[in-house]
């Protein structure tokens, strides 16, 4: 297993090429909302490259461990990693619709609500010959992924309905597809994206004035 935190240094794109993401700072708001960090684990990079911080079971395990959502020895399999990636895509759909003030797609709402329903609401009263009467959560702690999905879904719901919901924005610097919490009129998720957008605009202006 990759050491926790290693995904910050190197991930793999869909073609299997190693991509360095150390220069990419966290988007504003990801330290407050783990659901926002989840949405940003799919990273579009210049040059048509793509990085997926959940792209393999080991990477998905490390990301959950890094965010306190799984024990270090969780050892996720591909099916479980796929469930986390699937929830990510639905959270991204809801963030996109909120940032554009569009109606939330029902399919995305259903997916998040399904994940929310996996969270134990109370410790239930149970009995067995060894422990006698005792209370325990409906889901055993071994069901790591269900707990992680429920936590992520609850955090997404809090973000989308809370005081920061109106600050949700999509980065305005192509090809970046990250989301962030806007402060003032900020349009980009990072200084790097802002510099790239300004450089692109300057190049476009120069091109317009160059003789054909």
C-alpha positions in Angstrom: 0.0 0.0 0.0 1.2 3.5 -0.7 2.0 5.5 2.4 -0.8 7.9 3.5 -0.4 11.3 1.8 1.6 9.9 -1.1 -1.2 10.8 -3.6 -0.1 14.4 -3.2 3.1 13.6 -5.0 2.3 11.3 -7.8 -0.9 9.9 -9.4 -1.7 8.1 -12.6 -3.7 9.4 -15.5 -6.0 7.2 -17.6 -3.1 6.4 -19.9 -0.9 5.3 -17.0 1.5 8.2 -17.2 2.8 9.5 -13.9 1.7 13.0 -13.2 3.2 15.4 -10.6 0.5 17.2 -8.8 2.6 18.8 -6.0 2.3 22.2 -7.6 -1.5 22.1 -7.3 -2.6 23.8 -4.1 -5.8 22.8 -2.3 -8.8 24.7 -3.6 -10.3 27.2 -1.1 -12.9 25.4 1.0 -11.5 21.9 0.8 -10.1 22.1 4.3 -13.6 23.0 5.6 -15.6 20.5 3.5 -14.3 17.0 2.8 -17.0 16.6 0.1 -15.5 19.5 -1.8 -12.1 17.8 -1.5 -13.8 14.6 -2.8 -15.2 16.4 -5.8 -11.7 17.7 -6.7 -10.0 14.3 -6.7 -10.7 14.2 -10.5 -8.2 16.7 -11.9 -8.0 17.9 -15.5 -4.5 19.1 -16.4 -3.1 21.1 -19.3 -2.1 19.1 -22.3 -5.1 16.9 -22.2 -3.9 14.9 -19.2 -6.1 13.7 -16.4 -5.3 12.7 -12.8 -7.6 10.6 -10.6 -6.7 10.6 -6.9 -9.1 7.7 -6.5 -8.0 6.0 -9.6 -7.0 2.7 -8.0 -7.9 0.8 -4.8 -4.7 1.8 -3.2 -5.1 5.5 -4.1 -8.7 5.5 -2.9 -7.6 3.8 0.4 -4.9 6.4 0.9 -7.3 9.3 0.2 -9.8 8.0 2.7 -7.1 7.4 5.3 -5.7 10.9 4.7 -9.2 12.4 5.5 -9.9 10.3 8.5 -12.5 8.1 6.8 -10.8 4.7 6.9 -8.2 3.0 9.0 -4.7 2.6 7.5 -5.1 -1.1 6.9 -8.5 -0.7 5.2 -7.2 -2.3 1.9 -10.1 -1.3 -0.3 -10.9 -3.5 -3.3 -11.9 -2.1 -6.7 -15.6 -2.5 -6.1 -15.4 -0.3 -3.0 -13.1 2.3 -4.7 -15.7 2.4 -7.5 -18.4 3.3 -5.1 -16.4 6.2 -3.8 -15.7 7.4 -7.3 -19.4 7.1 -8.2 -20.4 9.2 -5.3 -17.8 11.8 -6.3 -19.4 12.1 -9.7 -22.8 12.7 -8.2 -21.5 15.3 -5.8 -19.8 17.0 -8.7 -23.1 17.1 -10.6 -24.8 18.8 -7.5 -21.9 21.3 -7.1 -22.1 22.2 -10.7 -25.9 22.7 -10.7 -25.6 24.8 -7.5 -22.8 27.0 -8.9 -24.9 27.7 -12.0 -28.2 28.1 -10.1 -29.6 25.2 -12.1 -32.1 22.6 -10.7 -30.5 19.7 -9.0 -30.8 16.5 -11.1 -32.9 13.9 -9.3 -30.5 11.1 -10.1 -27.7 12.9 -8.2 -30.0 13.7 -5.3 -31.0 10.0 -5.2 -27.4 8.9 -5.1 -26.4 11.2 -2.3 -29.6 10.3 -0.3 -28.8 6.6 -0.8 -25.3 7.2 0.7 -26.8 9.2 3.5 -29.2 6.4 4.4 -26.2 4.2 5.1 -25.2 6.3 8.2 -26.3 4.9 11.5 -28.9 7.2 13.1 -28.6 5.7 16.6 -27.0 2.9 18.5 -29.7 0.2 18.7 -30.4 -2.0 21.7 -29.3 -5.6 21.0 -28.8 -8.8 22.9 -26.5 -11.8 22.5 -25.3 -14.6 24.9 -21.9 -13.1 25.3 -22.6 -9.4 25.8 -26.1 -9.6 27.0 -28.0 -6.4 26.5 -25.9 -3.8 24.7 -26.1 -1.0 22.2 -24.4 -0.9 18.9 -24.6 1.0 15.6 -26.7 -0.6 12.9 -23.6 -1.0 10.7 -20.6 -2.8 12.0 -17.4 -0.9 11.9 -16.0 -3.4 9.4 -18.3 -1.7 6.8 -15.8 1.0 6.2 -16.9 2.2 2.8 -20.5 2.6 3.8 -19.5 4.8 6.8 -17.2 6.8 4.5 -19.9 7.3 1.9 -22.4 8.3 4.5 -20.0 10.8 6.0 -19.1 12.3 2.6 -22.7 12.5 1.6 -23.7 14.2 4.8 -20.9 16.7 4.4 -22.0 17.4 0.8 -25.6 18.0 2.0 -24.3 20.4 4.7 -22.3 22.3 2.1 -25.1 22.5 -0.5 -27.7 23.7 2.1 -25.6 25.7 4.5 -24.3 29.3 4.7 -21.5 28.6 2.2 -23.7 27.2 -0.6 -23.9 30.5 -2.4 -20.1 30.6 -2.5 -19.7 27.4 -4.5 -18.0 28.1 -7.8 -16.4 26.2 -10.6 -12.9 27.2 -11.6 -13.0 29.6 -14.6 -9.6 28.6 -16.0 -9.8 25.8 -18.6 -9.1 23.0 -18.5 -9.4 23.0 -14.7 -12.6 21.3 -13.5 -12.1 21.9 -9.7 -14.7 23.5 -7.5 -14.0 26.0 -4.7 -15.6 28.5 -2.3 -15.5 31.9 -3.8 -14.3 34.9 -1.8 -15.4 38.2 -3.3 -15.1 38.1 -7.1 -12.5 35.4 -7.3 -12.9 33.2 -10.4 -10.2 30.7 -10.0 -9.4 27.8 -7.6 -5.7 28.7 -7.4 -3.1 31.4 -8.3 -1.8 29.0 -10.9 -5.1 28.8 -12.6 -5.5 32.5 -12.5 -2.2 33.1 -14.1 -3.0 30.6 -16.8 -6.3 32.3 -17.5 -4.7 35.8 -17.7 -2.0 34.5 -19.9 -4.6 32.9 -22.3 -6.5 36.2 -22.5 -3.3 38.2 -23.2 -2.4 35.8 -25.9 -5.9 36.0 -27.4 -5.6 39.8 -27.4 -2.2 39.8 -29.1 -3.5 37.3 -31.8 -6.4 39.6 -32.6 -4.0 42.4 -33.5 -1.4 40.4 -35.4 -1.5 40.7 -39.2 -2.9 37.7 -41.0 
